[in-house]
Amino acid sequence: MKAYIYARTSTELQDPASQVELCQKYAEENGYEVKDVFIDRGYSATDDRPRFSKLNEALEKEKAVVIVAHIDRLFERDKDKFQEFNFKYEVKSVKG
């Protein structure tokens, strides 16, 4: 199955590499083919995030699983938005 990886950091100084590595390992171990990696650096989960918007566009064109290191990378403290997103697209959270 195809997958996209999404990573987000809250500040420009943080490095998303560990999130991406964790997600890539998960994808490999679970037989997902990673089509693209989307990274928003220096954004809170409530900001308009350019790469998250691109992820949504990609998902509209091609069905795929979204792999994140942790759910809060998508929607921090907003369970309604996460449930809506997860209803529309399948999300796999490595750490829960």
N, C-alpha and C positions, 0 to 999 in steps of 0.2 A: 504494500500500500504506500501511496505517496504521502509525504509529510513536509510541513514547513516548520522551521524553528523560529521562535520569537524570544528575544532577550531585551531587557530594559534595565538601565541604570538610572538612579535618581540624580546623579551628578556627573559632570564631564570627567571628573577625576577617577571615577570608578571604572574598572575594566570588566566588560561583559564576557571575557574569554572563558571564565570558569563556567558560567551559565551555558554557553554554547557547547563547550566540551562535554558537559554533563548530558545535555540534550542529544548531542551526536552519538554519544555512547549508548544512551537509551534507544535511539533509533536503530543503531546497528544491532544491538542485542535483541530487539523485537521485530526485526525484519522490515523496517520502514526505509523507503528510498527518499532521502532528503532532497527536495527540489530547490529550496532556497532558504537563506537565513536572513531574518529581518531584525535589525538592532536599532533601538532608540536609546541614545546616550544623552543623559542629562535631562530627562523628562520624568515628571511624576505620573502616576497612573491616571490622574484626572486631566492632564494636559492633552491638547490636540497633538497626537504623535504621528509624524510623517511616515515613518516606516510601518507603524501599526495600520495606518490607512492603506498603504501599499499591500500589506498582508491581506486585508479585507478585499481589496481589488483582486488579488491573486486567487483567493478562495471563491470569489464569484465566478471566475473563469474555469477553475479546475478544483474538483473535490479533493480534499486532502485533510489529514489530521494535523492539528497544531500542537507542537511539543514545546513546553515551557519548563524551566527549572522549578518554578513554583507558581501557583495560581496568582499570587499578588503581582507578578510581572505583567499580567493582563489587566486586572482590575483590583486595585488595592482597596480593601474594605467596602467594596460595592458588590455584594452578593447578587443583587438583582441583575446588574449588567453582566456579570459572569454567567449566571444561569441562562440569560437570554442568548449570549454568545455561544455557550456550550450546547444549547438546544439547536442552534442553527449549524454549528460546526463542532466536530468532535475534538475535544481537548485532552491531551495527555500531560499530566503534571508529574514530573520526576519525583519531586519531594512532597507532593501532596497539596 
